[in-house]
Amino acid sequence: MTKELSDFIVTASLPANAVQSPTFLIGEFGQAVYREYKERRATVFENNPNLKLQDKGDVIAESTPFDVILVNQIVRELRGNPRTPLPLDLSNPKVLEMIRGKHYVDSQGLVLRSTVDSLYSKNNPLAGYLAEHVDMSRVEREPVLLTGLSLDPWPEDEKGYKLRTAVPQEGPKTHYDDRFLGKWNGYMFDEVDELGLPLGLSKDQGSRKWYTRNDGLSVLYVDWYSNLYSGRYILDVSFSDGRVVVLGGEAASQNSEE
């Protein structure tokens, strides 16, 4: 529909309560999100040590995938349909420019390859829970990407994180894909598809690298150099260069079950 002249608004500045996205958790907005996060971390999650965001004064930093999912729950309650990154957002040119040479960013996406993690047994309880909600007969040949998860305390989990990336009643958003197999580890690419996964994987051609692994549970994230990782298996690790990104509106394409 063509906009009429009367539809436009010309303003010298954004309203004081408006946040332009994508953005890190900075300024008054970042502090407001962090206050709510800190309250939930203390009361709902009993200060679970695997929730690691820290107030660095000018920015909220040191994210884990659990933090990204929890912050998503918080900001989804705001106007403008904000969210933390889905896999496709890890190739958003604006996001890549924000982090280039400085930061890594986790997405909401988790990749399940098996219920037993050969590198980090702490993943096994959570992997086992997620396996109940996917088609494990496919996962060995096509590992599954899960999004649409929320975060719940899981005090009964004595061997894991005591956190559960809870599946909604209607089930998670899932995508099964052989590009998550270990055989593609270290391949290169330039473009991504509508889900944010690499196209045209090549051993020696491309500006970005794709990292995978053979088993277990991993997060999907992007590093300083725009490389995509689906192989980071320690979900409770955070570093000072980690940032949570918030984006406005819906992603161009979200995962759907297939």
C-alpha positions as semicolon CSV with decimal commas, in nm:
position;residue;x (nm);y (nm);z (nm)
1;M;0,000;0,000;0,000
2;T;0,141;0,338;-0,103
3;K;0,195;0,581;0,184
4;E;0,038;0,924;0,151
5;L;0,230;1,237;0,250
6;S;0,011;1,273;0,558
7;D;0,135;0,933;0,683
8;F;0,487;1,062;0,746
9;I;0,625;1,218;1,065
10;V;0,940;1,430;1,060
11;T;1,120;1,456;1,395
12;A;1,454;1,593;1,508
13;S;1,507;1,309;1,754
14;L;1,362;0,983;1,873
15;P;1,125;0,991;2,172
16;A;1,310;0,945;2,502
17;N;1,160;0,599;2,553
18;A;1,236;0,474;2,200
19;V;1,523;0,232;2,137
20;Q;1,664;0,189;1,788
21;S;1,761;-0,167;1,707
22;P;1,970;-0,368;1,680
23;T;2,123;-0,261;2,008
24;F;2,335;-0,396;2,288
25;L;2,205;-0,372;2,644
26;I;2,331;-0,018;2,695
27;G;2,213;0,308;2,850
28;E;1,887;0,340;3,040
29;F;1,731;0,061;2,836
30;G;2,010;-0,180;2,921
31;Q;1,991;-0,089;3,288
32;A;1,613;-0,141;3,294
33;V;1,645;-0,483;3,133
34;Y;1,926;-0,576;3,371
35;R;1,724;-0,479;3,678
36;E;1,445;-0,713;3,571
37;Y;1,697;-0,983;3,479
38;K;1,873;-0,952;3,816
39;E;1,541;-0,972;3,999
40;R;1,441;-1,291;3,817
41;R;1,789;-1,439;3,856
42;A;1,764;-1,389;4,232
43;T;1,403;-1,489;4,293
44;V;1,299;-1,732;4,019
45;F;1,640;-1,891;3,960
46;E;1,783;-1,856;4,314
47;N;2,100;-1,691;4,181
48;N;2,188;-1,984;3,958
49;P;2,561;-1,937;3,879
50;N;2,505;-2,032;3,514
51;L;2,324;-1,702;3,458
52;K;2,619;-1,470;3,418
53;L;2,527;-1,126;3,284
54;Q;2,722;-0,849;3,454
55;D;2,674;-0,473;3,473
56;K;2,992;-0,315;3,339
57;G;2,862;0,040;3,384
58;D;2,819;0,140;3,022
59;V;2,704;-0,201;2,897
60;I;2,562;-0,532;3,020
61;A;2,809;-0,804;2,920
62;E;2,931;-1,165;2,962
63;S;2,642;-1,358;2,809
64;T;2,564;-1,728;2,794
65;P;2,289;-1,886;2,579
66;F;2,080;-1,919;2,895
67;D;2,107;-1,542;2,944
68;V;1,998;-1,479;2,585
69;I;1,686;-1,692;2,632
70;L;1,599;-1,526;2,963
71;V;1,650;-1,175;2,826
72;N;1,428;-1,272;2,534
73;Q;1,150;-1,360;2,779
74;I;1,192;-1,020;2,943
75;V;1,198;-0,800;2,632
76;R;0,914;-0,988;2,457
77;E;0,684;-0,819;2,707
78;L;0,769;-0,476;2,561
79;R;0,609;-0,288;2,274
80;G;0,762;-0,332;1,930
81;N;0,800;-0,712;1,947
82;P;1,168;-0,701;2,047
83;R;1,367;-1,021;2,079
84;T;1,717;-1,153;2,123
85;P;1,884;-1,306;1,815
86;L;1,744;-1,594;1,617
87;P;1,993;-1,779;1,394
88;L;1,918;-1,558;1,094
89;D;2,005;-1,248;1,297
90;L;2,365;-1,369;1,330
91;S;2,410;-1,270;0,964
92;N;2,230;-0,936;0,987
93;P;2,480;-0,683;0,842
94;K;2,403;-0,434;1,119
95;V;2,472;-0,693;1,388
96;L;2,795;-0,803;1,219
97;E;2,913;-0,442;1,199
98;M;2,838;-0,389;1,570
99;I;3,049;-0,685;1,680
100;R;3,328;-0,693;1,420
101;G;3,665;-0,735;1,587
102;K;3,519;-0,686;1,936
103;H;3,242;-0,918;2,050
104;Y;3,069;-1,253;2,022
105;V;2,690;-1,291;2,027
106;D;2,488;-1,598;2,123
107;S;2,155;-1,677;1,959
108;Q;1,848;-1,843;2,106
109;G;1,927;-2,149;1,892
110;L;2,046;-2,478;2,040
111;V;2,171;-2,767;1,826
112;L;2,109;-3,124;1,943
113;R;2,315;-3,405;1,793
114;S;2,279;-3,676;2,060
115;T;2,168;-3,725;2,419
116;V;2,519;-3,817;2,536
117;D;2,782;-3,544;2,508
118;S;3,133;-3,689;2,475
119;L;3,299;-3,359;2,565
120;Y;3,080;-3,216;2,840
121;S;2,859;-3,448;3,043
122;K;2,695;-3,149;3,212
123;N;2,492;-3,118;2,889
124;N;2,339;-3,465;2,918
125;P;2,034;-3,388;3,137
126;L;1,929;-3,097;2,916
127;A;2,001;-3,291;2,597
128;G;1,788;-3,576;2,727
129;Y;1,500;-3,340;2,802
130;L;1,512;-3,179;2,457
131;A;1,532;-3,522;2,293
132;E;1,184;-3,597;2,425
133;H;1,046;-3,323;2,200
134;V;1,217;-3,401;1,868
135;D;1,245;-3,692;1,625
136;M;1,563;-3,859;1,747
137;S;1,546;-4,113;1,463
138;R;1,648;-3,827;1,231
139;V;1,905;-3,658;1,451
140;E;2,200;-3,889;1,380
141;R;2,194;-3,799;1,010
142;E;2,031;-3,456;1,047
143;P;2,101;-3,283;1,380
144;V;1,822;-3,054;1,494
145;L;1,819;-2,680;1,559
146;L;1,571;-2,574;1,827
147;T;1,435;-2,225;1,890
148;G;1,123;-2,090;2,059
149;L;1,248;-2,207;2,399
150;S;1,201;-2,042;2,737
151;L;1,402;-2,078;3,056
152;D;1,283;-2,247;3,374
153;P;1,459;-2,340;3,697
154;W;1,529;-2,712;3,723
155;P;1,644;-2,780;4,080
156;E;1,613;-3,157;4,033
157;D;1,895;-3,150;3,778
158;E;2,187;-3,249;3,999
159;K;2,429;-3,328;3,715
160;G;2,366;-3,037;3,481
161;Y;2,294;-2,665;3,487
162;K;1,980;-2,674;3,703
163;L;1,825;-2,481;3,414
164;R;1,579;-2,615;3,159
165;T;1,531;-2,458;2,819
166;A;1,162;-2,532;2,836
167;V;0,963;-2,637;2,532
168;P;0,628;-2,458;2,484
169;Q;0,306;-2,657;2,492
170;E;0,279;-2,650;2,113
171;G;0,636;-2,781;2,084
172;P;0,964;-2,614;1,986
173;K;1,045;-2,468;1,648
174;T;1,274;-2,728;1,491
175;H;1,487;-2,764;1,181
176;Y;1,673;-3,087;1,096
177;D;1,978;-3,035;0,876
178;D;2,290;-3,231;0,780
179;R;2,492;-2,908;0,774
180;F;2,524;-2,950;1,151
181;L;2,718;-3,275;1,105
182;G;3,082;-3,283;1,212
183;K;3,200;-3,345;0,856
184;W;3,133;-2,978;0,773
185;N;3,354;-2,841;1,052
186;G;3,585;-2,567;0,925
187;Y;3,417;-2,527;0,585
188;M;3,375;-2,178;0,441
189;F;3,082;-1,979;0,301
190;D;2,962;-1,632;0,205
191;E;2,582;-1,649;0,204
192;V;2,315;-1,790;0,436
193;D;1,967;-1,924;0,369
194;E;1,635;-1,803;0,509
195;L;1,711;-1,973;0,842
196;G;2,057;-1,822;0,876
197;L;2,248;-2,141;0,789
198;P;2,544;-2,135;0,547
199;L;2,499;-2,189;0,174
200;G;2,759;-2,322;-0,069
201;L;2,993;-2,471;0,192
202;S;3,345;-2,499;0,052
203;K;3,677;-2,625;0,186
204;D;3,864;-2,317;0,068
205;Q;3,624;-2,055;-0,074
206;G;3,437;-1,803;0,137
207;S;3,475;-1,512;0,377
208;R;3,320;-1,681;0,682
209;K;3,383;-2,013;0,855
210;W;3,129;-2,269;0,978
211;Y;3,209;-2,476;1,288
212;T;3,031;-2,796;1,389
213;R;3,092;-3,106;1,602
214;N;3,000;-3,474;1,615
215;D;2,767;-3,515;1,913
216;G;2,603;-3,359;2,216
217;L;2,439;-3,021;2,266
218;S;2,567;-2,684;2,143
219;V;2,470;-2,320;2,103
220;L;2,464;-2,137;1,769
221;Y;2,664;-1,814;1,792
222;V;2,873;-1,569;1,588
223;D;3,226;-1,458;1,677
224;W;3,431;-1,140;1,630
225;Y;3,512;-1,232;1,272
226;S;3,157;-1,317;1,155
227;N;3,225;-1,691;1,177
228;L;2,928;-1,910;1,270
229;Y;2,968;-2,173;1,539
230;S;2,729;-2,459;1,605
231;G;2,986;-2,651;1,805
232;R;3,035;-2,464;2,134
233;Y;2,938;-2,722;2,391
234;I;3,010;-2,543;2,722
235;L;2,683;-2,355;2,764
236;D;2,773;-2,198;3,098
237;V;3,089;-2,020;2,989
238;S;3,095;-1,643;2,939
239;F;3,363;-1,388;2,857
240;S;3,391;-1,011;2,891
241;D;3,351;-0,967;2,514
242;G;3,009;-1,134;2,510
243;R;2,714;-0,910;2,429
244;V;2,338;-0,959;2,422
245;V;2,179;-0,803;2,114
246;V;1,815;-0,692;2,108
247;L;1,634;-0,650;1,778
248;G;1,295;-0,496;1,706
249;G;1,015;-0,664;1,513
250;E;0,999;-1,017;1,379
251;A;1,280;-1,191;1,196
252;A;1,248;-1,222;0,820
253;S;1,227;-1,597;0,865
254;Q;1,199;-1,810;1,175
255;N;1,253;-2,180;1,210
256;S;0,956;-2,406;1,143
257;E;0,927;-2,776;1,195
258;E;1,047;-2,976;0,899
